[in-house]
Amino acid sequence: MRRARDLPNATADMVADMACVALNQLPARYVRHDVDLVFYLTEAERHQSETALAAALDYAEKLVLSRMAAADATVIDAG
């Protein structure tokens, strides 16, 4: 995920969680090769997919980071 580079404190597990959460927000598409994506989608569908992907990534990032912050706060409170 390119966005992971913008999150210097993100661990590999956090990035994997973000990817899973984002993928769960998107409709299933069979794309084995780049040509599948280009050939079967119209320009409008491609734009809609890119918009949905950006929204799913935003949601996943916020969810994972908020859960990590909550977990950190719990550890600090217990300490």
C-alpha positions in Angstrom: 0.0 0.0 0.0 1.4 3.3 -1.1 -0.3 5.0 1.8 1.7 2.9 4.3 4.8 5.0 3.5 2.9 8.0 4.9 2.4 6.2 8.2 5.9 5.8 9.6 4.7 4.1 12.8 2.6 1.5 11.0 3.7 -2.0 11.5 3.5 -4.8 8.9 0.5 -6.2 10.9 -1.3 -2.8 10.8 -0.8 -2.5 7.0 -2.1 -6.1 6.5 -5.1 -5.2 8.7 -5.7 -2.1 6.7 -5.6 -4.0 3.4 -8.0 -6.6 4.7 -10.5 -4.0 6.0 -10.3 -2.1 2.7 -10.8 -5.2 0.6 -13.8 -6.1 2.6 -15.4 -2.8 1.8 -15.1 -3.3 -2.0 -17.1 -5.4 -4.4 -15.5 -8.6 -5.7 -13.8 -8.3 -9.1 -11.9 -11.0 -10.9 -8.8 -9.3 -12.3 -5.9 -11.6 -13.2 -4.1 -9.3 -15.6 -4.1 -5.5 -16.1 -5.8 -6.1 -19.5 -8.8 -7.6 -17.6 -9.3 -4.3 -15.8 -8.8 -2.1 -18.9 -10.9 -4.3 -21.3 -13.9 -5.0 -19.1 -14.5 -1.7 -17.4 -15.8 1.5 -18.9 -14.2 4.8 -18.0 -17.0 5.6 -15.6 -16.7 2.2 -13.9 -13.0 2.7 -13.6 -13.5 6.1 -12.0 -16.2 4.7 -9.7 -13.8 1.8 -8.6 -11.0 4.3 -7.9 -13.3 6.5 -5.8 -14.6 3.4 -3.9 -11.0 2.3 -3.3 -10.0 5.7 -1.9 -12.9 5.7 0.4 -12.2 2.1 1.5 -8.6 2.9 2.2 -9.5 6.0 4.2 -12.0 4.0 6.3 -9.5 1.2 6.9 -6.7 3.6 7.9 -9.0 5.4 10.4 -10.4 2.1 11.8 -7.0 0.4 12.3 -5.3 3.6 13.7 -8.2 4.3 16.1 -8.2 0.7 17.4 -4.4 0.8 17.9 -4.7 4.1 19.8 -7.5 2.6 21.9 -5.3 -0.5 22.6 -2.4 1.8 23.5 -4.5 3.8 25.9 -5.7 0.7 27.6 -2.1 -0.5 28.1 -1.1 2.9 29.5 -4.2 3.0 31.8 -3.4 -0.5 33.1 0.2 0.3 33.7 
